[in-house]
Amino acid sequence: MKCVVTGCAGFIGSHLAERLLQEGWKVVGVDSLTPYYSPELKRRNLASLERHESFEFIKRDILELSMRELRGAEVVFHEAAQPGVRASWGESFAEYTRANVLATQRLLEMCRELELQKFVYASSSSVYGDVSTLPMHEALLPKPVSPYGVTKLAAEHLCYLYWKNYGVPTVSLRYFTVYGPRQRPDMAFHRFARALYSGEEIQIYGDGRQTRDFTFIRDVVSATLRSAESEAEGEAINIGGGSRVELIQALELLAELSGKTPRIKRLERQHGDVRDTLADITRARRILNWKPEVRLEEGLREFVEWYEREMLT
Ligand code: UGA
């Protein structure tokens, strides 16, 4: 079985590609190594993949891909994106629309020509915005509160309409704040770890009482694999970790596991930040026969071990 993983040098894409290779897939990994964060870190994410004989790396922008690279693929895992909720305002929105909306449309357009088993799109909890009652379930009308969320939702709609009109077998997975080894360096836990180990102040946006349904990377990867083999088509599915906690509590846990004492600096709440997230995963249980296995403490322990092993040397 051959598949394509876009964003294969990123946090989720690299873990997914690794697992696919372990399971015997031939993986074509596409990534343009954008400078949103250090391409050096992305190169490191690729290292173990590149040693694998069933892995082919194509360093290219999705907008420059041709059918030649996609031909023969049975599944496309579209993990590439311009990520980051808080950075998507102002002039940078142009890059978000290009990378998240236009690139997805081009990829879907090419996928019309393939005999795909599934097109899995990495969507986001940020499509929901601030909902009046939790948990968030897929039937709610999405109302993103960040420009980033708008682009992720627009791409979900594109996935739907390419399914509806052309039968491209798309499914959108709404990942909820993913964490674990190789987490992106702009995300909360990675920033907190960097500050803890270097003795710098930890910046908390707002009162720190915002909550997140944190999802461990391994759970995200298994849900993604299940979706490729599932019956799901033309729909969105929540993938949440079941570990909803206040940010400040998560920080305490991280500090405890690392044996460091945090020095906290409070900053203003950031525009575009959702106050609370919690996934209703009834659909994922039913359609994917999936549920999260890793609790926050266990996942954070693995994250701390990785950070000490890979990031402090
Ligand atoms: C994360 C990812 O960054 C998005 O790419 C993804 O689409 C989204 O999850 C999702 O659920 O789909 P976010 O929930 O903002 O977005 O995750 P973090 O960057 O880990 O931030 C979590 C919370 O910590 C936010 O409220 C943020 O404001 C706060 N934070 C972050 C701080 O207080 N200080 C920091 O230094 C960083």
Residues whose N, C-alpha, C, O or C-beta is under 5 A from the ligand:
A	BS01	UGA	P83 G84 V85 S123 S124 S125 S126 Y175 F176 T177 V178 D186 M187 A188 F189 R191 Q203 I204 Y205 Q210 L247 D273 V274
